[in-house]
Amino acid sequence: MLKGRKYLRFAEARRGPRQIARPSPTPIVLPPEAAPVFLGRPRTPHGDDGLMDAYSQAVVRAVETVAPSVVRVNPMRENSEPDGVGSGFIVSADGLILTNSHVVHDAVEIGIVLHDGSSSPARLVGEDVDTDLAILKLERPGRYPAVRLGDSKRLKPGQLVIAIGAPLGFQATVTTGVISAVGRSLRGENGWLIEDLIQTDAALNPGNSGGPLVNSVGEVVGVATAIIVGAQGLCFAIASNTVSLVMQQLISHGRIRRGHIGVIAQQAPIPEGVAISAGLDQSHGVWVADVERPSPAAQAGVAAGDLIVSIDGKPATGLDDLLRSLDHHAIGRPMELGVVRAGQRLTLHVTACERRRA
């Protein structure tokens, strides 16, 4: 679960709502002279016109462009029974699929249902729990329709977006909404901050996880990842620019390479007297609770109780600043830490190693 609020994992839902048959109502037939009038204008034989018609056309075109690439993901775990359902979309003609890590994590088998109803097994190429993304490869050879990724930096609040996926197992379901906000951040269950998320009010439900969020020209601008339970229209997607960066590394290495220095730390306020004596303008820093041994931090002289206040000359006001600096570019590169110890400011140099998962 995502920390801080009650979040719903889309892949946890196993059954759709019960379907209840209802008799069709008797149709009402109106005489020609009683044709309905809307806003003072008669309905034309070509349907609604104006803004709604343009909106509908934009949605239909985008769906026709992307829907053939959207798939349903059926993970199987150790009990050999289907464990929920998720969505995904094809990102290369040879059958690479992008979905959420939480949809396929720990799955022993993965089944894919394509847009045309055919199915194929898939294998996991790589996943990144920290950004909740995973790459799969269809094991059935063929040429597949692939999506085009858009530039999420160009998104603006109020912009039309379309979600396509398999909520509760109902494949090729389309919902629409707008971009509610950009640049949101949520913390994953492992403590890593997922940044640059898109907030949207396009309806997402269990099973939409891993499905595409599409703009009006048929470009994928996000990947559905989370909703807030009990809230209306608070849904989140991973921005396509983040997806592009992660996807490249997953395809090349099967994992995301991140730096590690070996400290256990948290955000902490800087006492006013300490800030004055150390010449600091900031109110918070990164307090080091413990240092692993051996580790790059221990080798550099970082000690428990130190307050990290800058990284490579930039203020460090929280743990997120430290985590953000430890990307794959940090591995093997000396990093300058500004540290306050016993009221005195020090400069330490630490070289991050690659973080290894247990």
C-alpha positions in Angstrom: 0.0 0.0 0.0 1.1 3.6 -0.6 1.9 5.2 2.7 0.2 8.2 4.3 -3.3 7.6 3.1 -5.5 4.6 2.4 -4.6 3.6 -1.2 -6.2 0.9 -3.3 -4.0 -1.5 -5.3 -5.8 -2.0 -8.5 -4.6 -5.6 -8.9 -6.2 -6.7 -5.7 -9.7 -6.9 -7.1 -10.6 -10.3 -8.4 -14.2 -10.2 -9.4 -16.3 -7.7 -11.3 -19.7 -6.6 -10.2 -22.6 -9.0 -10.5 -24.6 -8.6 -13.7 -28.3 -8.4 -13.2 -30.6 -8.7 -16.3 -33.5 -6.2 -16.4 -36.4 -6.1 -18.9 -36.1 -3.4 -21.5 -38.6 -0.6 -21.1 -41.3 -0.1 -23.7 -40.1 2.5 -26.2 -41.9 5.8 -26.5 -42.6 6.8 -30.1 -43.1 10.6 -30.7 -44.8 12.0 -33.8 -42.6 13.9 -36.2 -44.0 17.3 -35.1 -42.9 16.5 -31.6 -39.2 16.2 -32.4 -37.2 17.2 -29.3 -35.6 20.7 -29.3 -32.3 21.4 -27.5 -31.4 25.0 -26.5 -33.9 26.3 -29.1 -32.4 24.3 -32.0 -33.9 21.2 -33.5 -31.9 18.0 -33.4 -30.2 17.4 -36.8 -30.0 14.0 -38.5 -26.3 14.1 -38.0 -26.5 14.1 -34.2 -25.3 16.7 -31.7 -23.1 19.4 -33.2 -20.8 22.1 -31.8 -18.4 21.6 -28.9 -19.8 18.2 -27.8 -19.4 16.8 -31.3 -15.8 18.0 -31.5 -15.1 16.5 -28.1 -16.6 13.2 -29.1 -14.6 13.1 -32.3 -11.4 13.8 -30.4 -12.0 11.0 -28.0 -13.0 8.5 -30.6 -9.9 9.2 -32.8 -7.6 8.8 -29.8 -9.3 5.6 -28.7 -9.1 4.2 -32.2 -5.4 5.0 -32.3 -4.4 3.5 -29.0 -6.9 0.8 -28.1 -5.4 -1.9 -30.4 -2.2 -1.7 -28.3 -4.0 -2.0 -24.9 -3.9 -5.5 -23.3 -5.3 -7.2 -20.2 -2.7 -8.7 -17.9 -3.6 -11.8 -15.9 -0.9 -12.7 -13.3 -0.7 -16.1 -11.7 1.0 -16.5 -8.4 2.1 -19.6 -6.4 -1.4 -20.8 -5.6 -1.8 -21.4 -9.4 -5.0 -19.3 -9.4 -5.5 -16.0 -11.2 -4.5 -13.2 -8.8 -6.4 -10.2 -9.9 -6.2 -8.5 -13.3 -4.4 -5.5 -14.6 -3.9 -3.6 -17.8 -0.9 -2.8 -20.0 0.0 -1.5 -23.5 2.4 -2.5 -26.2 5.4 -0.2 -26.6 7.3 -2.0 -29.4 6.3 -3.9 -32.5 8.1 -7.0 -31.3 5.8 -7.3 -28.3 7.2 -5.4 -25.4 4.5 -4.4 -22.9 4.6 -1.8 -20.2 2.5 -2.2 -17.1 2.7 -1.6 -13.3 5.1 -3.5 -11.1 2.4 -4.2 -8.5 0.3 -6.0 -11.1 3.0 -8.6 -12.0 5.3 -8.6 -8.9 6.0 -12.2 -7.7 3.9 -13.7 -10.5 5.0 -17.1 -11.6 3.1 -16.9 -14.8 1.7 -14.0 -16.8 -1.1 -14.3 -19.3 -1.9 -11.5 -21.8 -5.2 -11.0 -23.6 -4.8 -8.9 -26.7 -7.3 -6.4 -28.1 -8.6 -8.9 -30.7 -9.3 -11.4 -27.9 -6.4 -13.7 -28.6 -4.0 -14.6 -25.8 -0.3 -15.2 -25.2 2.0 -15.9 -22.3 4.5 -13.2 -21.4 7.7 -13.1 -19.4 9.0 -10.4 -17.1 11.9 -8.4 -18.7 12.4 -6.2 -15.7 10.6 -4.1 -13.1 11.2 -1.1 -10.9 9.2 -1.2 -7.6 10.3 2.3 -6.8 8.4 3.8 -9.8 5.8 1.0 -10.0 6.7 0.1 -13.6 7.4 -3.2 -15.3 8.3 -4.4 -18.8 6.9 -7.7 -20.2 7.7 -9.5 -23.5 5.0 -11.5 -25.4 6.2 -15.0 -26.0 4.1 -15.4 -29.1 6.1 -14.0 -32.1 4.5 -11.5 -34.3 4.2 -7.8 -35.3 2.1 -5.8 -32.9 0.6 -2.3 -32.9 2.6 -0.1 -30.6 1.7 3.2 -28.9 3.5 6.5 -29.2 4.7 8.2 -26.0 4.0 11.9 -25.6 5.8 14.6 -23.7 4.3 14.9 -20.3 6.1 18.2 -19.6 3.6 19.8 -22.0 0.6 18.7 -20.1 -1.6 21.5 -18.5 -4.4 21.3 -15.9 -7.7 21.2 -17.6 -6.4 19.3 -20.6 -8.5 16.4 -22.0 -7.2 12.8 -21.2 -8.6 9.4 -21.9 -8.0 6.2 -19.8 -8.2 2.8 -21.5 -7.9 -0.5 -19.6 -9.6 -3.5 -18.2 -11.3 -2.4 -14.9 -12.7 -5.4 -13.1 -11.8 -7.5 -16.1 -14.0 -5.6 -18.6 -11.5 -5.2 -21.4 -11.2 -2.1 -23.7 -13.1 0.1 -21.2 -12.8 3.9 -22.0 -13.2 6.7 -19.5 -12.5 10.4 -19.9 -11.6 13.4 -17.8 -9.1 16.2 -17.5 -5.7 16.7 -16.0 -6.4 17.9 -12.5 -2.8 18.7 -11.6 0.8 17.8 -12.6 3.9 17.3 -10.6 2.3 15.4 -7.8 4.3 13.2 -5.5 3.2 10.0 -3.6 5.4 7.8 -1.4 5.5 4.1 -2.3 5.3 1.2 0.2 9.1 0.9 0.2 9.4 4.6 1.2 10.7 5.8 -2.2 9.0 9.0 -3.4 7.3 8.6 -6.8 7.6 12.0 -8.3 6.1 13.9 -11.3 2.8 12.1 -11.1 -0.3 13.2 -13.1 -3.5 13.7 -11.1 -6.7 13.2 -13.1 -10.4 12.8 -12.6 -10.7 10.2 -15.4 -12.4 7.3 -13.7 -10.0 4.5 -12.8 -11.0 1.3 -11.1 -9.4 -2.0 -10.0 -7.9 -3.5 -13.2 -7.0 -0.1 -14.8 -3.5 -0.4 -13.2 -0.8 -0.3 -15.9 -3.2 1.0 -18.5 -2.5 4.1 -20.6 -3.6 7.7 -20.0 -3.9 9.2 -23.5 -4.1 12.8 -24.8 -6.5 13.9 -27.6 -4.0 13.1 -30.4 -3.5 9.5 -29.3 -0.2 9.8 -27.4 0.3 8.0 -24.1 1.1 10.7 -21.5 0.8 8.5 -18.4 0.4 5.1 -16.8 -2.4 4.5 -14.4 -1.1 3.6 -11.0 -3.2 4.5 -8.0 -6.4 6.0 -6.6 -7.3 7.3 -3.2 -10.0 5.2 -1.6 -13.1 7.1 -0.5 -12.3 10.2 -2.6 -14.0 11.2 -5.8 -11.9 11.8 -8.9 -8.5 11.5 -7.2 -6.5 9.2 -9.5 -2.8 9.2 -10.4 -0.7 8.2 -13.3 3.1 8.0 -13.8 4.2 10.7 -16.3 5.3 9.5 -19.7 8.7 11.2 -19.4 9.4 9.2 -16.3 8.2 6.1 -18.1 10.6 6.7 -21.0 13.6 6.9 -18.7 12.7 3.9 -16.7 11.8 1.8 -19.7 15.2 2.4 -21.4 17.0 1.1 -18.3 14.7 -1.9 -17.8 15.1 -3.0 -21.4 18.9 -2.5 -21.2 19.6 -3.8 -17.7 16.4 -5.5 -16.4 16.5 -3.1 -13.5 17.0 0.5 -12.5 20.5 1.4 -11.2 20.5 3.8 -8.2 23.2 5.0 -5.9 23.6 4.0 -2.2 25.7 5.6 0.5 24.6 3.6 3.5 22.8 6.0 5.9 19.5 5.8 7.8 18.2 9.3 7.8 15.1 11.5 8.1 14.0 15.1 7.8 14.7 17.2 10.9 14.3 20.9 11.9 17.4 22.9 12.3 17.5 24.8 15.7 17.7 28.5 15.2 20.9 28.8 17.1 22.5 26.1 15.0 21.3 27.7 11.8 22.8 31.1 12.8 26.2 29.6 13.9 26.5 27.5 10.7 25.3 30.3 8.5 22.3 28.5 7.1 19.2 30.0 5.6 17.1 26.8 5.6 14.9 25.5 8.4 15.3 21.8 7.8 18.0 19.3 7.0 18.6 15.5 6.8 19.4 14.0 10.2 21.6 10.9 10.1 20.2 8.3 12.6 22.7 5.6 11.8 25.5 4.7 9.3 25.9 1.2 7.9 29.4 -0.4 8.2 31.0 -0.9 5.9 29.5 1.7 3.5 30.6 4.7 1.4 29.2 7.1 4.1 31.2 5.4 6.8 34.3 5.5 4.7 33.8 9.2 4.1 33.5 10.0 7.8 29.7 10.5 8.0 28.6 9.8 11.6 25.3 9.2 13.4 23.9 12.6 14.6 25.3 14.5 11.6 22.9 16.9 9.9 23.3 16.9 6.1 22.4 20.4 4.9 23.6 20.4 1.3 24.5 18.0 -1.5 26.9 19.2 -4.2 26.3 22.8 -3.1 22.5 22.6 -3.2 20.4 22.8 0.0 19.2 19.4 1.4 16.0 20.1 3.3 14.6 16.6 3.4 15.2 12.9 2.7 13.7 13.4 -0.8 16.6 15.6 -1.7 19.1 12.9 -0.8 17.1 10.2 -2.6 16.8 12.3 -5.7 20.6 12.8 -5.8 21.2 9.1 -5.7 20.2 8.3 -9.3 22.3 6.1 -11.7 24.5 9.2 -12.4 25.7 9.2 -8.8 27.2 5.7 -8.9 31.0 5.9 -8.7 30.9 9.7 -8.7 32.3 11.7 -5.7 29.5 13.7 -4.0 30.0 16.7 -1.7 28.0 16.6 1.5 27.6 19.8 3.6 27.3 18.5 7.2 26.7 20.2 10.5 28.3 18.4 13.5 28.3 19.9 17.0 27.3 23.3 15.6 30.2 23.3 13.1 29.9 23.0 9.4 32.0 20.4 7.6 32.4 19.3 4.0 32.7 15.5 3.4 33.2 13.7 0.1 31.4 10.4 -0.5 31.3 8.1 -3.5 28.0 6.2 -3.9 28.0 2.6 -4.9 25.2 0.8 -6.7 22.2 -0.1 -4.5 21.4 -3.8 -4.3 18.0 -5.2 -3.5 17.8 -8.0 -0.9 
